[in-house]
């Protein structure tokens, strides 16, 4: 899931499902994290659209990844919005992996199936602003 496209506002709008929930991640150093406040960990699709729509006022790059994953990246911050169903598909099995160790058979299986998620570029490449 690392392919990104330079998308127009219309393509981004079409990719956002207003009826769906989106899981929010913030880039903290080298890792994606959930916001600390529980009420900021998920947003409705319409709220994601409003954030994306306003991002040009903050010079944020908007990237559209496969399966509706969006990232916003500015010089100082990065956010990722992932449809909840896609998040569950990629990460629900990781909850089962937390109790396993790297030495165990289950731990090795978890490490082998860990997904690669998109990382926003540092304001390089073709994006919609």
RODRENBA-626891 format. One record per residue: x, y, z of N, C-alpha, C in turn; residue number from 1; residue in one letter. Coordinates in pm, whole numbers. Example, Ala and Ser with C-alpha at 12.3 -4.5 7.8 and 13.67 -1.06 7.14 Angstrom:
2
n.x|n.y|n.z|ca.x|ca.y|ca.z|c.x|c.y|c.z|pos|code
1319|-569|780|1230|-450|780|1320|-330|780|1|A
1285|-225|708|1367|-106|714|1290|3|787|2|S
//
This chain:
129
n.x|n.y|n.z|ca.x|ca.y|ca.z|c.x|c.y|c.z|pos|code
83|-116|0|0|0|0|89|124|0|1|X
185|130|-86|273|245|-86|258|332|-209|2|X
173|295|-302|156|375|-422|73|499|-390|3|X
122|613|-435|53|739|-411|23|804|-545|4|X
-77|886|-548|-111|956|-670|-124|1104|-642|5|X
-87|1183|-740|-114|1326|-732|-258|1340|-776|6|X
-344|1374|-686|-487|1374|-713|-543|1515|-711|7|X
-642|1535|-793|-712|1663|-792|-808|1666|-673|8|X
-860|1784|-645|-958|1797|-536|-1079|1708|-562|9|X
-1121|1699|-687|-1237|1616|-720|-1207|1468|-696|10|X
-1087|1423|-728|-1050|1283|-706|-1041|1252|-556|11|X
-988|1347|-482|-980|1327|-337|-1119|1323|-277|12|X
-1204|1415|-320|-1344|1417|-272|-1414|1286|-303|13|X
-1392|1234|-422|-1455|1109|-461|-1402|991|-379|14|X
-1279|998|-332|-1219|889|-256|-1267|887|-111|15|X
-1317|998|-61|-1361|1007|78|-1508|967|87|16|X
-1535|866|169|-1672|821|193|-1726|898|313|17|X
-1820|989|290|-1873|1073|397|-1941|993|507|18|X
-1988|874|477|-2060|792|574|-1967|706|659|19|X
-1841|694|620|-1747|607|690|-1675|678|803|20|X
-1623|599|893|-1536|648|999|-1392|635|950|21|X
-1308|730|989|-1167|728|954|-1084|729|1082|22|X
-981|645|1086|-888|641|1197|-781|747|1171|23|X
-749|825|1272|-654|935|1258|-521|894|1322|24|X
-411|923|1251|-277|905|1304|-201|1035|1285|25|X
-111|1065|1377|-22|1180|1365|121|1127|1360|26|X
203|1191|1281|343|1151|1271|418|1211|1388|27|X
481|1125|1466|559|1169|1581|699|1113|1566|28|X
790|1195|1517|925|1147|1491|922|1046|1378|29|X
962|925|1406|967|822|1303|850|725|1306|30|X
746|755|1382|635|661|1395|500|731|1386|31|X
400|656|1341|262|704|1340|202|672|1476|32|X
133|769|1537|69|747|1666|-75|795|1660|33|X
-156|745|1752|-293|793|1767|-290|923|1847|34|X
-381|1015|1822|-392|1132|1909|-421|1087|2052|35|X
-373|1164|2148|-392|1127|2288|-539|1129|2329|36|X
-613|1229|2284|-754|1241|2322|-838|1141|2241|37|X
-915|1061|2310|-995|956|2245|-1090|1013|2141|38|X
-1145|1133|2165|-1241|1189|2069|-1176|1234|1939|39|X
-1044|1238|1934|-974|1276|1812|-916|1156|1736|40|X
-940|1036|1783|-883|917|1719|-960|871|1597|41|X
-1086|908|1587|-1165|876|1468|-1245|999|1428|42|X
-1269|1010|1299|-1349|1119|1244|-1443|1063|1139|43|X
-1554|1130|1119|-1645|1096|1010|-1582|1144|879|44|X
-1618|1080|771|-1566|1115|639|-1587|1262|605|45|X
-1702|1316|641|-1729|1457|610|-1630|1548|681|46|X
-1590|1511|804|-1491|1590|877|-1354|1581|811|47|X
-1320|1461|763|-1194|1444|690|-1193|1533|567|48|X
-1305|1537|493|-1313|1622|374|-1292|1769|410|49|X
-1353|1815|518|-1336|1954|558|-1190|1985|593|50|X
-1124|1894|659|-982|1912|691|-898|1918|564|51|X
-921|1825|473|-846|1822|348|-872|1949|268|52|X
-996|1989|262|-1035|2108|185|-965|2233|238|53|X
-950|2242|368|-886|2360|429|-734|2351|431|54|X
-677|2237|398|-533|2216|409|-451|2311|322|55|X
-508|2356|210|-432|2445|122|-400|2578|191|56|X
-483|2618|288|-457|2741|361|-334|2730|451|57|X
-293|2608|478|-179|2583|566|-60|2525|489|58|X
-65|2534|358|42|2483|271|74|2336|297|59|X
-28|2259|323|-9|2115|346|-23|2039|215|60|X
62|1941|197|53|1853|81|-48|1745|111|61|X
-136|1717|17|-237|1613|31|-199|1500|-62|62|X
-189|1380|-8|-158|1262|-89|-267|1160|-72|63|X
-305|1100|-182|-407|994|-183|-337|863|-213|64|X
-350|769|-122|-290|637|-138|-397|537|-176|65|X
-353|417|-204|-447|310|-239|-547|289|-126|66|X
-665|248|-163|-772|209|-71|-823|324|15|67|X
-807|448|-33|-865|562|34|-787|620|150|68|X
-662|580|167|-579|635|273|-527|771|227|69|X
-542|872|313|-498|1008|282|-394|1052|383|70|X
-296|1129|336|-204|1195|428|-201|1344|398|71|X
-184|1421|502|-160|1565|493|-24|1588|556|72|X
63|1657|486|196|1683|540|233|1829|517|73|X
275|1893|623|327|2029|614|472|2023|664|74|X
535|2138|672|673|2143|719|684|2103|867|75|X
575|2115|941|583|2090|1085|498|1973|1136|76|X
410|1919|1054|321|1813|1102|275|1724|988|77|X
231|1604|1024|173|1511|927|59|1436|993|78|X
-50|1420|918|-167|1344|963|-199|1238|859|79|X
-250|1125|904|-296|1019|814|-439|985|851|80|X
-524|974|750|-664|935|768|-685|805|693|81|X
-725|702|767|-742|570|709|-884|521|735|82|X
-956|477|630|-1090|423|655|-1083|314|763|83|X
-1178|318|856|-1176|224|969|-1172|78|924|84|X
-1243|45|817|-1242|-94|769|-1103|-135|721|85|X
-1033|-45|657|-897|-73|610|-804|-84|730|86|X
-820|4|827|-740|-1|949|-756|-136|1017|87|X
-881|-182|1031|-906|-311|1097|-843|-425|1018|88|X
-850|-416|887|-792|-521|802|-641|-529|822|89|X
-575|-416|832|-431|-414|845|-382|-432|987|90|X
-456|-384|1086|-403|-379|1221|-477|-462|1324|91|X
-595|-516|1295|-667|-590|1398|-590|-713|1441|92|X
-522|-779|1349|-444|-897|1387|-322|-857|1469|93|X
-278|-730|1462|-163|-688|1541|-196|-687|1689|94|X
-325|-671|1724|-363|-679|1865|-334|-818|1920|95|X
-352|-920|1838|-321|-1056|1879|-170|-1076|1892|96|X
-94|-996|1821|52|-1011|1820|117|-949|1943|97|X
47|-860|2011|109|-791|2125|155|-886|2233|98|X
83|-996|2253|119|-1090|2359|223|-1192|2315|99|X
253|-1197|2187|350|-1295|2140|490|-1236|2146|100|X
589|-1323|2153|728|-1278|2154|791|-1308|2020|101|X
899|-1241|1990|968|-1261|1862|1021|-1404|1850|102|X
1050|-1469|1964|1103|-1605|1961|997|-1710|1930|103|X
872|-1676|1954|766|-1774|1935|728|-1785|1788|104|X
658|-1892|1755|610|-1911|1618|509|-1803|1582|105|X
422|-1767|1676|323|-1662|1651|391|-1527|1632|106|X
495|-1500|1709|569|-1374|1696|635|-1363|1560|107|X
690|-1472|1510|752|-1471|1377|647|-1449|1270|108|X
530|-1510|1287|423|-1493|1189|374|-1348|1189|109|X
364|-1287|1307|320|-1147|1316|420|-1055|1247|110|X
547|-1078|1269|650|-995|1207|647|-1010|1055|111|X
619|-1130|1007|619|-1155|863|499|-1092|794|112|X
389|-1071|867|268|-1018|804|244|-871|836|113|X
340|-805|900|321|-663|934|311|-581|806|114|X
209|-498|796|190|-419|674|284|-301|665|115|X
308|-256|545|385|-134|521|286|-23|493|116|X
290|81|573|196|191|558|266|312|498|117|X
192|398|431|252|513|365|310|613|462|118|X
421|671|423|485|778|497|485|901|409|119|X
442|1015|461|435|1132|375|574|1183|340|120|X
591|1237|221|719|1295|182|738|1430|250|121|X
858|1478|247|887|1611|304|862|1718|199|122|X
736|1743|170|695|1849|76|764|1837|-59|123|X
792|1713|-101|851|1691|-232|752|1611|-316|124|X
773|1610|-444|687|1534|-532|566|1613|-571|125|X
485|1557|-660|365|1626|-709|247|1593|-619|126|X
195|1695|-560|77|1681|-476|-15|1798|-501|127|X
-137|1788|-452|-230|1900|-462|-209|1990|-343|128|X
-201|2116|-366|-186|2212|-256|-306|2299|-250|129|X
//
